[in-house]
Amino acid sequence: MPALPTAALQLAGFLMAHAFWTASDLPPGGHYQPQSLCMRADGNRVLNSFDGTNPKEQDEAARAFVTGGAAQWPDCAIARQVKVGTPTGDVDALVIDVVQYGGSVMTVVQAFRPADKGFRLLGDELMLGDNGPLPPLPAAQAAAAMREGALDHPGMDGKWNQWETERDPVSPLVER
């Protein structure tokens, strides 16, 4: 397996922190509006939101960007909120697609409990490549790079460290 791109993963971690900061402040029934964070060749970053009349249209616009508009950027991360069905019920999750020049590098899925139920990260991120879950070592390296990027987000005021400390040990998205 080729080495995962650290810069793209750190960018995705920065967006992950931003998205969870937004999600942690949403009112009951609120939904995170999908966003992309893309880095130019000169290192400057551009944050965009995906519009639509409802969350489904916003999600469709974000997914279309993954396979279309992201191709113009060296590194790009696209975050969107989804519901994942589990045997015990639906779980909210943030999905982050990590893309380099339009080629998918990986998809990250992080389950969470919404703000109106006491915001909390639920287990570790699931790291998915083209052929399913990444092997343990590359997954751990990707998670470390993303968490490093999350810590670079200004204005988090210790929120990320608190979320890490209070993180549930096991994701509801994995079979036990």
Biotite code that builds the C-alpha atoms (Angstrom):
import biotite.structure as struc

atoms = struc.array([
    struc.Atom([0.000, 0.000, 0.000], chain_id="A", res_id=1, res_name="MET", atom_name="CA", element="C"),
    struc.Atom([1.448, 3.417, -0.964], chain_id="A", res_id=2, res_name="PRO", atom_name="CA", element="C"),
    struc.Atom([2.071, 5.951, 1.791], chain_id="A", res_id=3, res_name="ALA", atom_name="CA", element="C"),
    struc.Atom([-0.938, 8.056, 2.680], chain_id="A", res_id=4, res_name="LEU", atom_name="CA", element="C"),
    struc.Atom([-0.533, 11.785, 1.946], chain_id="A", res_id=5, res_name="PRO", atom_name="CA", element="C"),
    struc.Atom([0.108, 13.492, 5.299], chain_id="A", res_id=6, res_name="THR", atom_name="CA", element="C"),
    struc.Atom([-0.748, 17.005, 4.064], chain_id="A", res_id=7, res_name="ALA", atom_name="CA", element="C"),
    struc.Atom([-4.125, 15.867, 2.718], chain_id="A", res_id=8, res_name="ALA", atom_name="CA", element="C"),
    struc.Atom([-4.896, 13.987, 5.950], chain_id="A", res_id=9, res_name="LEU", atom_name="CA", element="C"),
    struc.Atom([-3.969, 17.001, 8.083], chain_id="A", res_id=10, res_name="GLN", atom_name="CA", element="C"),
    struc.Atom([-6.224, 19.146, 5.903], chain_id="A", res_id=11, res_name="LEU", atom_name="CA", element="C"),
    struc.Atom([-9.029, 16.613, 6.436], chain_id="A", res_id=12, res_name="ALA", atom_name="CA", element="C"),
    struc.Atom([-8.409, 16.708, 10.187], chain_id="A", res_id=13, res_name="GLY", atom_name="CA", element="C"),
    struc.Atom([-8.649, 20.497, 10.203], chain_id="A", res_id=14, res_name="PHE", atom_name="CA", element="C"),
    struc.Atom([-11.999, 20.250, 8.391], chain_id="A", res_id=15, res_name="LEU", atom_name="CA", element="C"),
    struc.Atom([-13.115, 17.487, 10.753], chain_id="A", res_id=16, res_name="MET", atom_name="CA", element="C"),
    struc.Atom([-12.479, 19.771, 13.759], chain_id="A", res_id=17, res_name="ALA", atom_name="CA", element="C"),
    struc.Atom([-14.314, 22.619, 12.035], chain_id="A", res_id=18, res_name="HIS", atom_name="CA", element="C"),
    struc.Atom([-17.279, 20.410, 11.144], chain_id="A", res_id=19, res_name="ALA", atom_name="CA", element="C"),
    struc.Atom([-17.583, 18.971, 14.646], chain_id="A", res_id=20, res_name="PHE", atom_name="CA", element="C"),
    struc.Atom([-17.300, 22.439, 16.154], chain_id="A", res_id=21, res_name="TRP", atom_name="CA", element="C"),
    struc.Atom([-20.273, 23.435, 13.984], chain_id="A", res_id=22, res_name="THR", atom_name="CA", element="C"),
    struc.Atom([-22.174, 20.215, 14.752], chain_id="A", res_id=23, res_name="ALA", atom_name="CA", element="C"),
    struc.Atom([-21.573, 20.616, 18.494], chain_id="A", res_id=24, res_name="SER", atom_name="CA", element="C"),
    struc.Atom([-23.482, 23.914, 18.403], chain_id="A", res_id=25, res_name="ASP", atom_name="CA", element="C"),
    struc.Atom([-26.453, 22.869, 16.245], chain_id="A", res_id=26, res_name="LEU", atom_name="CA", element="C"),
    struc.Atom([-29.972, 23.202, 17.660], chain_id="A", res_id=27, res_name="PRO", atom_name="CA", element="C"),
    struc.Atom([-32.186, 20.108, 18.050], chain_id="A", res_id=28, res_name="PRO", atom_name="CA", element="C"),
    struc.Atom([-32.881, 18.635, 14.606], chain_id="A", res_id=29, res_name="GLY", atom_name="CA", element="C"),
    struc.Atom([-30.073, 20.725, 13.071], chain_id="A", res_id=30, res_name="GLY", atom_name="CA", element="C"),
    struc.Atom([-27.945, 19.281, 10.287], chain_id="A", res_id=31, res_name="HIS", atom_name="CA", element="C"),
    struc.Atom([-24.337, 20.129, 9.405], chain_id="A", res_id=32, res_name="TYR", atom_name="CA", element="C"),
    struc.Atom([-24.177, 21.856, 6.017], chain_id="A", res_id=33, res_name="GLN", atom_name="CA", element="C"),
    struc.Atom([-21.573, 20.010, 3.920], chain_id="A", res_id=34, res_name="PRO", atom_name="CA", element="C"),
    struc.Atom([-18.312, 21.835, 3.312], chain_id="A", res_id=35, res_name="GLN", atom_name="CA", element="C"),
    struc.Atom([-15.068, 21.373, 1.449], chain_id="A", res_id=36, res_name="SER", atom_name="CA", element="C"),
    struc.Atom([-11.642, 22.596, 2.458], chain_id="A", res_id=37, res_name="LEU", atom_name="CA", element="C"),
    struc.Atom([-9.198, 22.598, -0.406], chain_id="A", res_id=38, res_name="CYS", atom_name="CA", element="C"),
    struc.Atom([-5.556, 23.606, -0.532], chain_id="A", res_id=39, res_name="MET", atom_name="CA", element="C"),
    struc.Atom([-3.960, 25.374, -3.453], chain_id="A", res_id=40, res_name="ARG", atom_name="CA", element="C"),
    struc.Atom([-0.443, 24.544, -4.621], chain_id="A", res_id=41, res_name="ALA", atom_name="CA", element="C"),
    struc.Atom([0.774, 27.688, -2.779], chain_id="A", res_id=42, res_name="ASP", atom_name="CA", element="C"),
    struc.Atom([-0.598, 26.329, 0.527], chain_id="A", res_id=43, res_name="GLY", atom_name="CA", element="C"),
    struc.Atom([-3.584, 28.696, 0.799], chain_id="A", res_id=44, res_name="ASN", atom_name="CA", element="C"),
    struc.Atom([-6.841, 27.068, 1.828], chain_id="A", res_id=45, res_name="ARG", atom_name="CA", element="C"),
    struc.Atom([-10.356, 27.690, 0.524], chain_id="A", res_id=46, res_name="VAL", atom_name="CA", element="C"),
    struc.Atom([-13.468, 26.723, 2.524], chain_id="A", res_id=47, res_name="LEU", atom_name="CA", element="C"),
    struc.Atom([-16.739, 26.274, 0.631], chain_id="A", res_id=48, res_name="ASN", atom_name="CA", element="C"),
    struc.Atom([-20.250, 25.263, 1.706], chain_id="A", res_id=49, res_name="SER", atom_name="CA", element="C"),
    struc.Atom([-22.635, 23.247, -0.455], chain_id="A", res_id=50, res_name="PHE", atom_name="CA", element="C"),
    struc.Atom([-26.047, 24.809, -0.876], chain_id="A", res_id=51, res_name="ASP", atom_name="CA", element="C"),
    struc.Atom([-29.387, 23.167, -1.434], chain_id="A", res_id=52, res_name="GLY", atom_name="CA", element="C"),
    struc.Atom([-32.967, 23.581, -0.286], chain_id="A", res_id=53, res_name="THR", atom_name="CA", element="C"),
    struc.Atom([-32.585, 20.631, 2.105], chain_id="A", res_id=54, res_name="ASN", atom_name="CA", element="C"),
    struc.Atom([-29.849, 18.381, 3.553], chain_id="A", res_id=55, res_name="PRO", atom_name="CA", element="C"),
    struc.Atom([-30.336, 15.784, 0.796], chain_id="A", res_id=56, res_name="LYS", atom_name="CA", element="C"),
    struc.Atom([-29.628, 18.329, -1.961], chain_id="A", res_id=57, res_name="GLU", atom_name="CA", element="C"),
    struc.Atom([-26.636, 19.679, -0.023], chain_id="A", res_id=58, res_name="GLN", atom_name="CA", element="C"),
    struc.Atom([-25.280, 16.137, 0.352], chain_id="A", res_id=59, res_name="ASP", atom_name="CA", element="C"),
    struc.Atom([-25.737, 15.461, -3.368], chain_id="A", res_id=60, res_name="GLU", atom_name="CA", element="C"),
    struc.Atom([-23.824, 18.651, -4.226], chain_id="A", res_id=61, res_name="ALA", atom_name="CA", element="C"),
    struc.Atom([-20.988, 17.633, -1.885], chain_id="A", res_id=62, res_name="ALA", atom_name="CA", element="C"),
    struc.Atom([-20.791, 14.104, -3.340], chain_id="A", res_id=63, res_name="ARG", atom_name="CA", element="C"),
    struc.Atom([-20.749, 15.538, -6.879], chain_id="A", res_id=64, res_name="ALA", atom_name="CA", element="C"),
    struc.Atom([-17.837, 17.789, -5.890], chain_id="A", res_id=65, res_name="PHE", atom_name="CA", element="C"),
    struc.Atom([-15.834, 14.748, -4.726], chain_id="A", res_id=66, res_name="VAL", atom_name="CA", element="C"),
    struc.Atom([-15.845, 13.318, -8.260], chain_id="A", res_id=67, res_name="THR", atom_name="CA", element="C"),
    struc.Atom([-15.879, 16.649, -10.121], chain_id="A", res_id=68, res_name="GLY", atom_name="CA", element="C"),
    struc.Atom([-14.729, 19.983, -8.713], chain_id="A", res_id=69, res_name="GLY", atom_name="CA", element="C"),
    struc.Atom([-12.131, 18.496, -6.360], chain_id="A", res_id=70, res_name="ALA", atom_name="CA", element="C"),
    struc.Atom([-9.988, 17.555, -9.380], chain_id="A", res_id=71, res_name="ALA", atom_name="CA", element="C"),
    struc.Atom([-8.730, 21.142, -9.700], chain_id="A", res_id=72, res_name="GLN", atom_name="CA", element="C"),
    struc.Atom([-7.095, 21.077, -6.240], chain_id="A", res_id=73, res_name="TRP", atom_name="CA", element="C"),
    struc.Atom([-3.876, 19.367, -5.096], chain_id="A", res_id=74, res_name="PRO", atom_name="CA", element="C"),
    struc.Atom([-5.518, 18.401, -1.771], chain_id="A", res_id=75, res_name="ASP", atom_name="CA", element="C"),
    struc.Atom([-9.168, 18.561, -0.827], chain_id="A", res_id=76, res_name="CYS", atom_name="CA", element="C"),
    struc.Atom([-11.391, 17.297, 1.984], chain_id="A", res_id=77, res_name="ALA", atom_name="CA", element="C"),
    struc.Atom([-15.177, 17.199, 1.762], chain_id="A", res_id=78, res_name="ILE", atom_name="CA", element="C"),
    struc.Atom([-17.272, 16.729, 4.920], chain_id="A", res_id=79, res_name="ALA", atom_name="CA", element="C"),
    struc.Atom([-20.939, 15.849, 5.183], chain_id="A", res_id=80, res_name="ARG", atom_name="CA", element="C"),
    struc.Atom([-23.285, 14.479, 7.842], chain_id="A", res_id=81, res_name="GLN", atom_name="CA", element="C"),
    struc.Atom([-25.072, 11.174, 7.282], chain_id="A", res_id=82, res_name="VAL", atom_name="CA", element="C"),
    struc.Atom([-27.236, 8.714, 9.185], chain_id="A", res_id=83, res_name="LYS", atom_name="CA", element="C"),
    struc.Atom([-25.873, 5.191, 9.339], chain_id="A", res_id=84, res_name="VAL", atom_name="CA", element="C"),
    struc.Atom([-28.229, 2.312, 10.090], chain_id="A", res_id=85, res_name="GLY", atom_name="CA", element="C"),
    struc.Atom([-27.025, -0.089, 12.775], chain_id="A", res_id=86, res_name="THR", atom_name="CA", element="C"),
    struc.Atom([-28.753, -3.025, 14.498], chain_id="A", res_id=87, res_name="PRO", atom_name="CA", element="C"),
    struc.Atom([-29.493, -0.729, 17.456], chain_id="A", res_id=88, res_name="THR", atom_name="CA", element="C"),
    struc.Atom([-30.788, 2.194, 15.355], chain_id="A", res_id=89, res_name="GLY", atom_name="CA", element="C"),
    struc.Atom([-29.545, 5.076, 13.258], chain_id="A", res_id=90, res_name="ASP", atom_name="CA", element="C"),
    struc.Atom([-26.282, 6.776, 14.204], chain_id="A", res_id=91, res_name="VAL", atom_name="CA", element="C"),
    struc.Atom([-25.163, 10.244, 13.114], chain_id="A", res_id=92, res_name="ASP", atom_name="CA", element="C"),
    struc.Atom([-21.758, 10.295, 11.436], chain_id="A", res_id=93, res_name="ALA", atom_name="CA", element="C"),
    struc.Atom([-19.502, 12.739, 9.704], chain_id="A", res_id=94, res_name="LEU", atom_name="CA", element="C"),
    struc.Atom([-18.099, 11.439, 6.414], chain_id="A", res_id=95, res_name="VAL", atom_name="CA", element="C"),
    struc.Atom([-14.935, 13.056, 5.119], chain_id="A", res_id=96, res_name="ILE", atom_name="CA", element="C"),
    struc.Atom([-13.687, 12.236, 1.652], chain_id="A", res_id=97, res_name="ASP", atom_name="CA", element="C"),
    struc.Atom([-9.961, 12.924, 1.193], chain_id="A", res_id=98, res_name="VAL", atom_name="CA", element="C"),
    struc.Atom([-9.095, 13.692, -2.421], chain_id="A", res_id=99, res_name="VAL", atom_name="CA", element="C"),
    struc.Atom([-5.893, 14.577, -4.298], chain_id="A", res_id=100, res_name="GLN", atom_name="CA", element="C"),
    struc.Atom([-6.265, 16.050, -7.795], chain_id="A", res_id=101, res_name="TYR", atom_name="CA", element="C"),
    struc.Atom([-9.664, 14.394, -8.108], chain_id="A", res_id=102, res_name="GLY", atom_name="CA", element="C"),
    struc.Atom([-8.429, 10.941, -7.141], chain_id="A", res_id=103, res_name="GLY", atom_name="CA", element="C"),
    struc.Atom([-10.006, 9.550, -3.995], chain_id="A", res_id=104, res_name="SER", atom_name="CA", element="C"),
    struc.Atom([-7.400, 8.770, -1.351], chain_id="A", res_id=105, res_name="VAL", atom_name="CA", element="C"),
    struc.Atom([-9.718, 7.552, 1.378], chain_id="A", res_id=106, res_name="MET", atom_name="CA", element="C"),
    struc.Atom([-12.988, 8.080, 3.188], chain_id="A", res_id=107, res_name="THR", atom_name="CA", element="C"),
    struc.Atom([-13.195, 8.678, 6.928], chain_id="A", res_id=108, res_name="VAL", atom_name="CA", element="C"),
    struc.Atom([-16.364, 7.986, 8.932], chain_id="A", res_id=109, res_name="VAL", atom_name="CA", element="C"),
    struc.Atom([-16.659, 9.298, 12.494], chain_id="A", res_id=110, res_name="GLN", atom_name="CA", element="C"),
    struc.Atom([-19.803, 8.543, 14.484], chain_id="A", res_id=111, res_name="ALA", atom_name="CA", element="C"),
    struc.Atom([-21.025, 11.178, 16.915], chain_id="A", res_id=112, res_name="PHE", atom_name="CA", element="C"),
    struc.Atom([-23.889, 12.030, 19.224], chain_id="A", res_id=113, res_name="ARG", atom_name="CA", element="C"),
    struc.Atom([-25.625, 15.295, 18.195], chain_id="A", res_id=114, res_name="PRO", atom_name="CA", element="C"),
    struc.Atom([-25.514, 18.409, 20.371], chain_id="A", res_id=115, res_name="ALA", atom_name="CA", element="C"),
    struc.Atom([-29.114, 18.100, 21.559], chain_id="A", res_id=116, res_name="ASP", atom_name="CA", element="C"),
    struc.Atom([-28.221, 14.696, 23.060], chain_id="A", res_id=117, res_name="LYS", atom_name="CA", element="C"),
    struc.Atom([-24.908, 15.853, 24.580], chain_id="A", res_id=118, res_name="GLY", atom_name="CA", element="C"),
    struc.Atom([-22.328, 16.091, 21.782], chain_id="A", res_id=119, res_name="PHE", atom_name="CA", element="C"),
    struc.Atom([-19.759, 13.312, 21.858], chain_id="A", res_id=120, res_name="ARG", atom_name="CA", element="C"),
    struc.Atom([-17.447, 11.458, 19.471], chain_id="A", res_id=121, res_name="LEU", atom_name="CA", element="C"),
    struc.Atom([-18.380, 7.777, 19.358], chain_id="A", res_id=122, res_name="LEU", atom_name="CA", element="C"),
    struc.Atom([-15.331, 5.565, 18.997], chain_id="A", res_id=123, res_name="GLY", atom_name="CA", element="C"),
    struc.Atom([-12.434, 5.978, 16.611], chain_id="A", res_id=124, res_name="ASP", atom_name="CA", element="C"),
    struc.Atom([-12.638, 7.071, 13.021], chain_id="A", res_id=125, res_name="GLU", atom_name="CA", element="C"),
    struc.Atom([-13.197, 4.334, 10.447], chain_id="A", res_id=126, res_name="LEU", atom_name="CA", element="C"),
    struc.Atom([-10.617, 4.666, 7.682], chain_id="A", res_id=127, res_name="MET", atom_name="CA", element="C"),
    struc.Atom([-11.788, 3.282, 4.350], chain_id="A", res_id=128, res_name="LEU", atom_name="CA", element="C"),
    struc.Atom([-9.817, 2.853, 1.144], chain_id="A", res_id=129, res_name="GLY", atom_name="CA", element="C"),
    struc.Atom([-10.988, 1.658, -2.254], chain_id="A", res_id=130, res_name="ASP", atom_name="CA", element="C"),
    struc.Atom([-11.060, -1.944, -1.006], chain_id="A", res_id=131, res_name="ASN", atom_name="CA", element="C"),
    struc.Atom([-12.711, -1.396, 2.374], chain_id="A", res_id=132, res_name="GLY", atom_name="CA", element="C"),
    struc.Atom([-11.191, -0.707, 5.803], chain_id="A", res_id=133, res_name="PRO", atom_name="CA", element="C"),
    struc.Atom([-7.495, 0.214, 5.851], chain_id="A", res_id=134, res_name="LEU", atom_name="CA", element="C"),
    struc.Atom([-5.151, -2.231, 7.578], chain_id="A", res_id=135, res_name="PRO", atom_name="CA", element="C"),
    struc.Atom([-4.433, -1.329, 11.232], chain_id="A", res_id=136, res_name="PRO", atom_name="CA", element="C"),
    struc.Atom([-1.062, 0.440, 10.798], chain_id="A", res_id=137, res_name="LEU", atom_name="CA", element="C"),
    struc.Atom([-2.040, 2.705, 7.869], chain_id="A", res_id=138, res_name="PRO", atom_name="CA", element="C"),
    struc.Atom([-5.362, 3.436, 9.619], chain_id="A", res_id=139, res_name="ALA", atom_name="CA", element="C"),
    struc.Atom([-3.542, 4.433, 12.822], chain_id="A", res_id=140, res_name="ALA", atom_name="CA", element="C"),
    struc.Atom([-1.112, 6.630, 10.863], chain_id="A", res_id=141, res_name="GLN", atom_name="CA", element="C"),
    struc.Atom([-3.997, 8.301, 9.011], chain_id="A", res_id=142, res_name="ALA", atom_name="CA", element="C"),
    struc.Atom([-5.888, 8.920, 12.263], chain_id="A", res_id=143, res_name="ALA", atom_name="CA", element="C"),
    struc.Atom([-2.771, 10.427, 13.866], chain_id="A", res_id=144, res_name="ALA", atom_name="CA", element="C"),
    struc.Atom([-2.260, 12.798, 10.922], chain_id="A", res_id=145, res_name="ALA", atom_name="CA", element="C"),
    struc.Atom([-5.918, 13.830, 10.979], chain_id="A", res_id=146, res_name="MET", atom_name="CA", element="C"),
    struc.Atom([-5.890, 14.451, 14.719], chain_id="A", res_id=147, res_name="ARG", atom_name="CA", element="C"),
    struc.Atom([-2.752, 16.553, 14.271], chain_id="A", res_id=148, res_name="GLU", atom_name="CA", element="C"),
    struc.Atom([-4.628, 18.605, 11.672], chain_id="A", res_id=149, res_name="GLY", atom_name="CA", element="C"),
    struc.Atom([-7.596, 18.952, 14.049], chain_id="A", res_id=150, res_name="ALA", atom_name="CA", element="C"),
    struc.Atom([-5.333, 20.407, 16.726], chain_id="A", res_id=151, res_name="LEU", atom_name="CA", element="C"),
    struc.Atom([-4.160, 23.073, 14.237], chain_id="A", res_id=152, res_name="ASP", atom_name="CA", element="C"),
    struc.Atom([-7.669, 24.557, 14.023], chain_id="A", res_id=153, res_name="HIS", atom_name="CA", element="C"),
    struc.Atom([-7.552, 27.983, 15.688], chain_id="A", res_id=154, res_name="PRO", atom_name="CA", element="C"),
    struc.Atom([-10.277, 28.904, 18.119], chain_id="A", res_id=155, res_name="GLY", atom_name="CA", element="C"),
    struc.Atom([-11.039, 25.383, 19.270], chain_id="A", res_id=156, res_name="MET", atom_name="CA", element="C"),
    struc.Atom([-10.194, 26.543, 22.818], chain_id="A", res_id=157, res_name="ASP", atom_name="CA", element="C"),
    struc.Atom([-9.404, 23.044, 24.026], chain_id="A", res_id=158, res_name="GLY", atom_name="CA", element="C"),
    struc.Atom([-12.611, 21.566, 22.592], chain_id="A", res_id=159, res_name="LYS", atom_name="CA", element="C"),
    struc.Atom([-10.784, 18.958, 20.520], chain_id="A", res_id=160, res_name="TRP", atom_name="CA", element="C"),
    struc.Atom([-8.757, 17.750, 23.506], chain_id="A", res_id=161, res_name="ASN", atom_name="CA", element="C"),
    struc.Atom([-11.949, 17.530, 25.584], chain_id="A", res_id=162, res_name="GLN", atom_name="CA", element="C"),
    struc.Atom([-13.713, 15.580, 22.837], chain_id="A", res_id=163, res_name="TRP", atom_name="CA", element="C"),
    struc.Atom([-10.740, 13.213, 22.590], chain_id="A", res_id=164, res_name="GLU", atom_name="CA", element="C"),
    struc.Atom([-10.750, 12.660, 26.354], chain_id="A", res_id=165, res_name="THR", atom_name="CA", element="C"),
    struc.Atom([-14.499, 12.006, 26.441], chain_id="A", res_id=166, res_name="GLU", atom_name="CA", element="C"),
    struc.Atom([-14.577, 9.928, 23.234], chain_id="A", res_id=167, res_name="ARG", atom_name="CA", element="C"),
    struc.Atom([-16.463, 6.632, 23.585], chain_id="A", res_id=168, res_name="ASP", atom_name="CA", element="C"),
    struc.Atom([-14.005, 3.727, 23.321], chain_id="A", res_id=169, res_name="PRO", atom_name="CA", element="C"),
    struc.Atom([-15.858, 1.805, 20.588], chain_id="A", res_id=170, res_name="VAL", atom_name="CA", element="C"),
    struc.Atom([-17.707, 3.112, 17.563], chain_id="A", res_id=171, res_name="SER", atom_name="CA", element="C"),
    struc.Atom([-21.304, 1.960, 17.124], chain_id="A", res_id=172, res_name="PRO", atom_name="CA", element="C"),
    struc.Atom([-20.369, 1.460, 13.456], chain_id="A", res_id=173, res_name="LEU", atom_name="CA", element="C"),
    struc.Atom([-18.158, -1.556, 14.121], chain_id="A", res_id=174, res_name="VAL", atom_name="CA", element="C"),
    struc.Atom([-19.346, -5.020, 15.028], chain_id="A", res_id=175, res_name="GLU", atom_name="CA", element="C"),
    struc.Atom([-18.340, -6.152, 18.479], chain_id="A", res_id=176, res_name="ARG", atom_name="CA", element="C"),
])
